Amino acid sequence: MHHPPVGQRTKFLHIGAGPLTVKVLLADDHEVVRTGLKSILSGTEIEVIGEATTGEETVSMAIQLNPDVVLLD
């Protein structure tokens, strides 16, 4: 699978196409931080699609899950 270089990915937002969900990958080595962020984001248009605890795990999950945003500590 080919991935364009960072900064060259383009996403298009289609107005009126229904609710927009932002897919987020959380990366923090402290479980309490990840749990708190998930709690804050629950019930919003932001969907936590994964959690990572190390840099290596974050990179692997980002490639696999293709999030819109990676929130890093």
C-alpha positions in Angstrom: 0.0 0.0 0.0 1.4 3.4 -1.0 1.1 6.3 1.5 1.9 9.8 0.4 4.5 11.7 2.4 3.3 13.5 5.5 1.8 16.8 4.6 0.7 15.7 1.2 -2.5 13.9 2.2 -5.7 15.6 1.2 -9.1 15.0 2.6 -12.3 16.5 1.1 -15.2 17.5 3.3 -18.6 17.2 1.5 -21.0 19.7 3.0 -24.4 18.1 3.5 -23.1 14.6 3.2 -24.2 13.7 6.8 -22.4 13.8 10.1 -18.6 14.2 10.0 -16.7 11.8 12.3 -13.1 12.5 13.1 -11.1 9.3 13.7 -8.5 9.7 16.5 -5.6 7.5 17.6 -4.6 8.3 21.2 -0.9 7.8 22.2 0.2 8.2 25.8 2.0 5.9 28.2 -0.3 6.8 31.0 -3.6 4.9 31.0 -5.3 7.5 33.2 -4.6 10.1 30.5 -6.0 8.0 27.7 -9.1 7.1 29.8 -9.7 10.8 30.6 -9.4 11.8 27.0 -11.8 9.0 25.9 -14.2 10.3 28.5 -14.0 13.9 27.3 -14.4 12.9 23.7 -17.3 10.4 24.2 -20.6 11.7 22.9 -18.9 13.9 20.3 -18.2 13.6 16.6 -14.7 12.5 17.6 -14.3 8.7 17.6 -11.3 7.1 19.4 -10.3 4.3 17.1 -7.2 3.1 18.9 -4.9 3.6 21.9 -1.1 3.2 21.9 1.4 3.3 24.7 4.7 3.5 22.9 6.1 5.3 19.8 6.6 2.0 18.0 3.0 0.9 18.7 1.7 4.4 17.6 3.4 4.2 14.2 2.1 0.6 13.7 -1.4 1.5 14.6 -1.4 4.7 12.6 -0.5 2.7 9.5 -3.1 0.0 10.2 -6.0 2.2 11.3 -5.4 5.3 9.1 -6.7 7.9 11.7 -7.6 11.5 10.8 -5.7 12.7 13.9 -3.0 11.2 16.1 -3.0 12.8 19.6 0.5 12.3 21.0 2.1 12.9 24.4 
